[in-house]
Amino acid sequence: MAGEAGDRADPGGSAATRKQGLAHVTEPVAAVAGELPGWARLVRAPNPGPMTLEGTNTWVLRAPGAEQAVVVDPGPADESHLRAVASHGPVAAVLVTHGHPDHVDGLDRFRELTGAPLAGADGLAAGPLAGLAITMVETPGHTADSVCLLVETAGRQPAKRSVAGGHSGRAQHDSQRAVLTGDTILGRGTTVVAWPDGDLGDYLASLRRLADLVGVPVLPGHGPALADCAAAASYYLAHRRARLEQVRAAVAAGAETPAEVVRAVYADVDRALWPAAEWSVRAQLAYLRAEHRESAAGPPQLDEP
């Protein structure tokens, strides 16, 4: 069900995408960032899986010269992970991108370990947090409560941190931005619209909003960092449009239930992933039904079972 650790990645969003007739939907060139901003550190939770990829990404952000850090998505209730994150303190505040357990189950324990408060939109609007200007951008769709965090740090930057470890030795610009996307944009593949909490119309609008962030690196909730938010968002939008056409065609061909649509659209995907695919299919069907009502055109009606 929505909120389990395995509900993140769309099982048709990478290699399987091409098998499903989406060969024209290609990932942007040089999508994966070769290095992280020097003020961002990744601590990955030990919860790998088909949908969580290598595990949940907890991000520790520390402005140049700042004594305190800001932590985004403390992760699951794994004591060793929470202590590893806390070791990068002191922590000025904790932020979360959405309420799924693999991102927030460890929140209360992490706050016990660090004494850090949970910061919300009002607190961020009041001014910089530990030297970081953070804007909370509402991006519902994956879940109703999903947000992204646009972070900017000013002043001379530390050298970039190589993804493989160490530093690149190159100084940064006088200011640098990154956007933390939680599960709205992943570092690999595409994400589930976690129906019924998630809404595809909201998700598409959120992606269009993120497509304005040209050249801004993505620090996602799962998978590697990406070089360009706009390129990633545009890829996600193209993928969703193509997937909608597949669902529309499956319904027109006679699929009568969400499960039948999954069998038609995700035929080459491991059946163990079909329950997650069905969440996205239900969200897609709800979107197409609304589109049909508004335009008096579109796919045949497919009632919810």
VEXLOMI-226837 format. One line per 3 residues: their letters; for each residue x, y, z of C-alpha. Coordinates in steps of 0.25 Angstrom, whole numbers. Layout:
% residues N
a> X,Y,Z | ... .
This chain:
% residues 305
mag> 0,0,0 | 4,14,-2 | 15,18,9 .
eag> 22,5,9 | 37,5,6 | 35,-2,-7 .
dra> 26,8,-14 | 36,18,-20 | 41,15,-34 .
dpg> 32,13,-46 | 35,-1,-50 | 34,3,-65 .
gsa> 42,15,-64 | 56,11,-68 | 60,-1,-76 .
atr> 46,-7,-76 | 41,7,-82 | 48,4,-95 .
kqg> 42,-10,-96 | 28,-4,-94 | 29,4,-107 .
lah> 35,17,-100 | 48,17,-108 | 46,31,-112 .
vte> 46,35,-97 | 60,36,-94 | 67,41,-82 .
pva> 74,54,-83 | 89,54,-87 | 99,54,-75 .
ava> 87,53,-66 | 95,48,-54 | 103,58,-47 .
gel> 118,54,-45 | 120,62,-32 | 112,67,-21 .
pgw> 112,82,-16 | 123,83,-6 | 112,87,5 .
arl> 104,75,3 | 107,61,8 | 99,48,5 .
vra> 97,38,16 | 89,26,10 | 80,18,19 .
pnp> 82,3,18 | 69,-1,12 | 72,-4,-2 .
gpm> 61,-11,-11 | 54,-11,-25 | 47,2,-22 .
tle> 56,9,-12 | 68,7,-21 | 81,7,-13 .
gtn> 73,12,-1 | 67,25,4 | 76,37,3 .
twv> 77,46,15 | 84,59,12 | 93,67,22 .
lra> 94,82,17 | 104,91,23 | 107,105,18 .
pga> 121,109,16 | 127,113,30 | 114,109,37 .
eqa> 115,102,51 | 102,95,49 | 95,87,38 .
vvv> 81,84,33 | 77,70,31 | 66,66,20 .
dpg> 59,53,21 | 65,46,33 | 60,33,28 .
pad> 55,20,34 | 56,16,48 | 69,10,47 .
esh> 78,13,59 | 91,12,52 | 87,20,41 .
lra> 81,31,50 | 94,32,58 | 102,33,46 .
vas> 94,45,41 | 95,51,55 | 110,50,55 .
hgp> 110,61,45 | 104,70,54 | 101,79,62 .
vaa> 88,80,54 | 80,93,54 | 67,87,48 .
vlv> 61,75,41 | 53,76,28 | 44,66,21 .
thg> 40,64,7 | 28,56,9 | 22,46,20 .
hpd> 26,32,14 | 32,23,25 | 45,21,19 .
hvd> 47,36,19 | 41,40,33 | 40,27,42 .
gld> 53,31,49 | 49,46,51 | 45,45,65 .
rfr> 58,37,69 | 67,46,61 | 61,58,68 .
elt> 64,51,82 | 78,49,77 | 81,63,72 .
gap> 71,72,79 | 68,78,66 | 54,84,63 .
lag> 45,80,51 | 45,93,42 | 33,96,33 .
adg> 30,106,22 | 27,118,32 | 41,116,38 .
laa> 48,116,25 | 41,128,20 | 46,136,32 .
gpl> 60,136,27 | 73,127,25 | 74,115,33 .
agl> 88,112,38 | 93,120,26 | 85,114,16 .
ait> 73,121,8 | 63,110,7 | 50,111,-1 .
mve> 39,100,1 | 32,98,-12 | 19,90,-12 .
tpg> 20,79,-22 | 8,69,-19 | 6,57,-28 .
hta> 15,46,-23 | 7,48,-10 | -2,60,-6 .
dsv> 8,65,4 | 21,65,-5 | 30,77,-5 .
cll> 43,80,-12 | 53,89,-5 | 61,99,-13 .
vet> 74,102,-6 | 83,114,-8 | 96,117,-1 .
agr> 104,130,-3 | 119,133,-1 | 131,125,-5 .
qpa> 128,111,-7 | 136,99,-3 | 141,90,-14 .
krs> 131,80,-20 | 131,66,-13 | 132,55,-23 .
vag> 121,45,-23 | 132,34,-22 | 138,41,-10 .
ghs> 149,52,-8 | 148,66,-15 | 149,71,-29 .
gra> 158,83,-25 | 150,93,-33 | 144,105,-26 .
qhd> 130,109,-28 | 122,121,-32 | 119,132,-21 .
sqr> 106,125,-20 | 101,111,-23 | 87,105,-23 .
avl> 81,91,-22 | 67,85,-21 | 64,74,-12 .
tgd> 53,66,-19 | 49,55,-9 | 42,44,-18 .
til> 36,55,-27 | 49,53,-36 | 58,41,-34 .
grg> 72,39,-38 | 69,27,-47 | 56,23,-53 .
ttv> 43,29,-50 | 34,30,-38 | 20,24,-34 .
vaw> 8,33,-33 | 3,27,-20 | -12,26,-23 .
pdg> -21,30,-16 | -13,40,-8 | -5,43,-20 .
dlg> -11,50,-32 | -6,50,-46 | -11,64,-50 .
dyl> -4,70,-38 | 8,62,-42 | 9,67,-56 .
asl> 7,82,-51 | 18,80,-41 | 27,74,-52 .
rrl> 24,87,-60 | 28,95,-48 | 41,88,-47 .
adl> 44,89,-62 | 47,104,-59 | 59,101,-51 .
vgv> 69,100,-62 | 83,96,-59 | 80,94,-44 .
pvl> 85,80,-39 | 75,70,-33 | 78,64,-19 .
pgh> 67,53,-20 | 61,44,-9 | 67,31,-16 .
gpa> 78,29,-26 | 89,38,-30 | 89,53,-31 .
lad> 85,59,-45 | 92,70,-52 | 79,78,-57 .
caa> 65,78,-51 | 59,84,-64 | 64,73,-72 .
aas> 60,62,-62 | 46,68,-61 | 44,69,-76 .
yyl> 48,54,-77 | 38,51,-66 | 27,59,-73 .
ahr> 30,52,-87 | 30,38,-80 | 16,41,-73 .
rar> 10,46,-86 | 15,33,-93 | 10,24,-82 .
leq> -4,31,-82 | -5,28,-97 | -1,13,-94 .
vra> -12,13,-83 | -22,20,-93 | -19,9,-103 .
ava> -21,-2,-94 | -34,3,-90 | -39,5,-104 .
aga> -34,-10,-107 | -43,-15,-96 | -36,-15,-83 .
etp> -47,-14,-72 | -40,-13,-59 | -27,-6,-54 .
aev> -21,-20,-53 | -24,-23,-68 | -17,-10,-71 .
vra> -5,-14,-64 | -4,-27,-71 | -5,-20,-84 .
vya> 4,-8,-81 | 14,-15,-72 | 15,-28,-78 .
dvd> 30,-29,-79 | 32,-24,-64 | 34,-34,-53 .
ral> 21,-38,-47 | 26,-35,-33 | 25,-20,-37 .
wpa> 11,-21,-43 | 5,-16,-30 | 13,-3,-30 .
aew> 10,-2,-45 | -5,-3,-42 | -4,9,-32 .
svr> 1,18,-44 | -9,12,-54 | -21,15,-44 .
aql> -15,30,-44 | -14,30,-59 | -29,25,-61 .
ayl> -34,35,-51 | -27,46,-59 | -32,41,-72 .
rae> -47,40,-67 | -46,54,-62 | -40,58,-76 .
hre> -52,50,-83 | -62,57,-74 | -56,71,-77 .
saa> -54,69,-92 | -65,59,-96 | -54,51,-103 .
gpp> -43,41,-99 | -43,27,-95 | -56,18,-92 .
qld> -60,19,-78 | -54,9,-68 | -60,8,-55 .
ep> -53,6,-42 | -55,-9,-37 .
